[in-house]
């Protein structure tokens, strides 16, 4: 980079520090610190979602006796790979 641009590249943290320092809405203040702490406390006090109840409310269709297609011999036989013929087919 020094050979291409003529000087050493600037470190990322110094670029980020300069960009944050240039924005007045990102400066540290007591109200902003308290708001951040309040948001963090809200996250800690919020109950996690009950995923089982959410799934039950979605009314999914449940099979009475579910099974995989690979467990059915008829399906496996009808979906077995077919042998490739030795001679090429003629195209119309």
C-alpha positions in Angstrom: 0.0 0.0 0.0 2.9 2.4 0.8 4.3 1.7 -2.7 1.0 2.3 -4.4 -0.3 5.3 -2.4 3.0 6.8 -1.3 2.4 6.4 2.4 1.6 3.8 5.0 -2.1 2.8 5.4 -3.9 4.3 8.4 -5.0 1.8 11.1 -8.7 1.0 11.2 -9.1 2.0 14.9 -7.7 5.5 14.1 -10.1 5.9 11.1 -13.0 4.8 13.3 -12.0 7.1 16.1 -11.8 10.1 13.7 -15.2 9.2 12.2 -16.9 8.9 15.6 -15.2 12.1 16.8 -16.5 14.1 13.8 -20.2 13.2 14.6 -21.6 15.2 17.5 -24.5 12.8 17.9 -22.1 10.0 18.9 -20.3 11.9 21.7 -20.5 10.4 25.2 -22.9 12.2 27.6 -24.7 11.2 30.8 -28.2 11.0 29.2 -26.9 8.8 26.4 -25.1 6.6 28.9 -28.2 6.2 31.0 -30.3 5.5 28.0 -27.8 2.8 26.9 -27.9 1.3 30.4 -31.7 1.4 30.5 -31.8 -0.4 27.1 -29.4 -3.1 28.4 -31.5 -3.5 31.6 -34.6 -3.9 29.5 -32.9 -6.7 27.5 -31.9 -8.5 30.7 -35.4 -8.2 32.2 -37.4 -9.2 29.1 -38.6 -12.8 29.1 -37.4 -15.0 26.2 -40.1 -16.1 23.8 -41.8 -19.4 24.5 -40.9 -21.2 21.2 -43.1 -24.3 22.0 -46.2 -22.1 22.5 -45.4 -20.1 19.3 -45.1 -23.4 17.3 -48.4 -24.7 18.8 -50.2 -21.4 17.9 -49.1 -21.8 14.2 -51.4 -24.8 13.8 -49.0 -27.0 11.9 -50.4 -30.2 10.4 -49.1 -33.2 12.3 -49.1 -36.7 10.7 -50.5 -39.5 12.9 -47.7 -41.9 12.1 -44.9 -40.0 10.4 -42.2 -41.9 8.5 -39.5 -41.1 6.0 -39.9 -42.1 2.4 -36.5 -44.0 2.6 -38.1 -46.3 5.1 -40.8 -47.5 2.6 -39.5 -50.4 0.5 -41.9 -49.6 -2.4 -40.7 -46.0 -2.6 -37.0 -47.1 -2.5 -37.6 -49.6 -5.3 -39.5 -47.1 -7.5 -36.8 -44.5 -7.0 -33.7 -46.7 -7.4 -31.1 -45.4 -9.9 -31.6 -46.7 -13.3 -28.6 -48.3 -15.1 -27.1 -46.2 -17.9 -27.4 -47.8 -21.3 -24.1 -48.7 -23.0 -25.0 -47.3 -26.4 -26.1 -43.6 -26.9 -29.7 -42.9 -27.8 -30.6 -41.5 -31.1 -32.1 -38.0 -31.0 -35.0 -37.2 -33.4 
